[in-house]
Amino acid sequence: MPVSIAVIGAGPSGFYTAAALIKSVRDCQVDMVEALPTPFGLVRGGVAPDHQSTKAVSKAFAKTAAHERVAYFGCVRLGQDVSLAELRGIYDAVVLALGAPLDRELAIPGGGKLGVHGAAAFVGWYNGHPDFADLNPDLNVERVCVIGNGNVALDVARVLVKTAAEMASSDLPDHAAGAIHGAPIQEVAIIGRRGPLQAKFANKELSELGGLADCVPLADAKDLPDGVTGPMSERTRRLAEKNLKTFRGFAARNPAERRKRLRFRFYAMPLEVLGGDRVEGLRLERTCLREGRAIGTGETMDLACGLVVPAIGYRMAPVEGVPIDAETGVVRNRNGRVEPGLYVAGWAKRGPLGVIGTNKSDGDDVAAQIAQDAGQGGKPGRSALEALLRGRGIRWVAFRDWQRIDAAEIAAAPPAAPRRKFVRINDMLEILD
């Protein structure tokens, strides 16, 4: 009897795990259980719409989904349509590949005001994620503050300042395109507590800002050190040197050479979101570094803005029956093993770190563990899940159904764009009907 395995979550960690399982576990059936009709997770809903080359990894994931030993159960919500306990009862092994879809809270006074939108929600909104289709951020503002010094902060800032022509070859949904390109935004400030050498920007994404059609990237020369010093790996040193060179180029730019500005503000720690019910500004404290930590100096400034997007990290949603480490916010595990028959991979295992390909090693590890632990199988798996869902009147989306939705999105695309996304689940299901 084949070893039956359920992988919960159809993002990168889920697909890398499924691919590794069909290679490592000779006789297995792998069922991918996903809350949305659409597969690919952050590749579809998190990667910036103007970075289509990064989304190309979905072609490899599609080959995995089409494998004869893999089945896709889209539109099946864990904890609502089926419980983890039920899945563990009918599968020999269950892998949690749920990611970390929720924003870390901006824990400063005023962090809950209207006009503060975490990056997970804001990126989901402009990527057409159904959970954030109704976010409706007010972009009738002149300045946006993006808090964070990682690639997500760069994505948010870049999408907000690019022209409609620059985004024409993206899959930016119509509702977001209309709001962004009609907004009076003049400046986006990217705010970091530490300095340019500590920023986690990839240099390719950072350098890309230098070629924007209607926006000039700016840095303050006073924030830039003479060189890269201190103990660090050679890889980290090379990245820091590249980024420092790029920032020096930004510091030499003329603020008046483009209509919009993208300004890097280093050594600035957010203290308070200002305003009444709605955001009116951000109070910042000047910092200095001591042993790599940002320490407040007591010098403050108020920066007027109408929208604040904290890109300060993600956390996973709680799942009944899953032990979460209170300190790290991830599933308690031993290199992927949670309990007998229960495993974890990706961000739910190690936190929101790395790039898409970083998840591959997690999938390889879990597949090796299941191959070692599972024995000869014995639980019914797929047939039992199908019977359970039918008995509850739950309609699931198979991978061939997703391919029909995919084809409809591609067919509806405007010139130069790869697709026009459906952002409502009902609209996707109507295609199937």
C-alpha positions, -999 to +999 in steps of 0.1 A: +000+000+000+015+034-009+026+058+018+000+085+019+013+121+026-006+153+029+013+186+023-007+215+038+001+246+017+009+249-020+036+276-019+073+271-026+080+250+006+050+228-002+061+222-038+097+216-030+086+191-004+062+174-029+090+172-055+114+157-030+089+132-018+082+117-052+119+112-056+127+099-021+097+078-012+094+052-039+058+042-033+039+073-022+009+095-029+012+132-022-018+154-018-014+191-016-041+209+005-044+246-002-068+272+012-070+292-021-080+279-056-047+292-068-014+274-062+022+287-058+017+308-026+041+338-024+052+333-060+018+344-071+008+366-041+041+379-027+066+383-055+063+418-069+041+420-101+069+437-121+094+408-113+080+383-137+113+364-141+111+354-104+077+340-109+090+316-136+097+290-109+060+283-110+066+263-142+087+238-123+061+236-096+034+230-122+054+199-134+053+186-099+016+192-095+010+173-128+029+142-116+008+110-115+014+106-078+005+141-068-030+156-064-040+192-057-069+200-034-074+238-037-100+258-019-098+235+011-093+254+043-075+238+072-095+243+104-127+250+086-133+224+059-110+198+075-091+196+107-054+187+112-065+159+135-087+145+106-058+147+082-034+130+106-060+103+110-062+094+073-026+101+061+006+083+071+024+116+072+014+153+072+037+182+064+029+217+075+041+241+047+018+269+058+043+298+056+040+329+077+012+349+061+005+374+089+023+407+096+043+413+127+026+441+146+040+476+145+042+478+183+045+516+188+019+542+199-005+548+170+004+516+152-033+507+148-044+540+131-062+541+098-035+543+071-011+518+087-010+486+066+014+458+072+035+447+042+018+412+040-016+429+036-004+457+013+016+434-010-013+409-010-036+438-021-015+449-050-008+413-060-045+404-062-046+380-032-083+373-024-078+377+013-068+414+007-090+424-022-110+447+001-081+463+018-087+496-001-058+516+012-062+554+009-034+565-015-046+601-017-014+611+000+018+629-009+043+609+012+044+572+021+067+558+049+078+522+044+094+509+076+121+482+070+153+476+052+147+444+033+137+435-002+099+437+006+104+473+015+120+479-018+092+462-036+065+482-019+083+515-026+091+506-063+056+496-071+042+528-056+065+551-077+067+533-111+047+547-140+018+529-157+041+524-187+067+508-165+041+484-150+025+475-183+043+442-186+035+432-150+005+414-136-006+443-113-044+439-109-067+466-123-079+477-089-044+483-076-032+499-108-060+524-108-053+534-072-016+536-075-013+554-108-040+579-099-024+587-065-007+621-059+024+604-042+055+626-044+078+608-021+083+574-006+106+572+024+123+538+033+131+539+070+157+518+088+169+518+124+204+509+114+227+520+086+233+511+049+258+484+056+232+465+078+204+467+053+193+434+038+187+447+003+198+425-027+220+447-049+201+438-080+168+451-066+186+481-051+204+491-083+171+487-102+159+519-085+185+540-103+167+535-136+131+545-127+114+567-153+097+592-130+114+588-096+149+596-083+164+575-055+182+595-028+205+588+001+222+612+026+259+612+021+264+618+058+249+584+065+274+566+043+306+552+058+340+555+040+342+517+036+331+483+048+347+473+081+342+449+109+339+411+111+316+395+086+315+367+060+331+373+026+297+371+010+282+396+033+312+419+028+308+418-010+271+426-008+278+455+016+304+469-007+281+467-037+253+484-018+275+511-005+286+519-040+250+521-051+240+543-022+269+567-031+254+570-066+220+578-050+236+604-027+249+622-058+215+624-075+196+657-078+162+656-060+147+677-088+157+655-117+125+635-115+089+642-104+089+617-075+115+609-049+124+576-032+144+586-001+164+563+021+164+574+058+189+554+078+196+556+116+159+564+121+138+545+147+100+549+145+086+560+179+050+569+172+025+572+144+010+607+146-025+619+139-060+614+151-079+583+139-059+585+106-021+586+100-008+622+097+029+616+103+057+594+118+079+604+147+114+592+144+144+590+167+179+593+155+200+562+163+236+552+165+251+517+164+267+501+194+279+466+188+256+463+159+225+474+178+205+506+170+205+528+201+183+559+204+201+592+208+172+613+220+171+634+189+137+632+173+120+645+141+084+643+128+079+633+092+045+641+076+029+612+058-005+598+050+004+561+047+027+538+067+036+504+055+057+484+081+077+457+063+092+444+096+086+407+093+059+380+093+044+354+116+024+323+111-012+319+120-020+296+150-032+261+140-051+239+165-030+210+175+003+226+164+029+235+190+042+271+184+074+283+200+064+315+218+098+330+214+104+324+177+068+322+165+075+291+144+064+254+149+084+237+175+104+211+156+136+190+155+150+197+120+115+194+106+101+167+128+072+179+150+056+147+163+054+112+150+037+116+116+038+154+116+065+175+099+071+211+090+089+229+062+096+264+050+089+296+070+067+277+094+098+257+103+125+284+105+108+318+102+105+342+073+141+340+061+158+334+027+146+335-009+123+311-028+150+285-034+160+284+003+129+262+008+143+234-013+166+221+014+137+220+039+117+198+014+147+175+009+151+171+047+115+163+053+113+139+024+144+120+038+128+119+073+094+106+059+113+080+039+130+068+071+099+070+094+069+060+073+075+023+067+050+006+044+021+030+048-013+018+056-037+048+059-061+055+031-051+091+023-066+105-009-097+084-012-106+091+025-101+129+020-122+129-012-150+110+007-148+134+037-150+165+015-179+151-006-197+142+025-195+178+037-205+193+004-171+209+000-160+217-036-123+215-042-103+228-071-081+202-088-049+212-106-066+208-140-093+233-127-065+257-118-051+254-153-085+265-167-085+296-144-049+302-154-058+301-191-087+325-186-064+350-168-039+348-196-066+352-223-079+383-205-045+400-203-041+435-218-013+440-243+022+433-229+009+419-196+012+382-187-023+379-172-052+398-157-057+382-123-090+372-108-089+385-073-122+370-060-126+333-054-162+334-067-149+348-100-124+320-103-151+294-096-174+309-121-148+302-148-151+265-139-189+266-141 
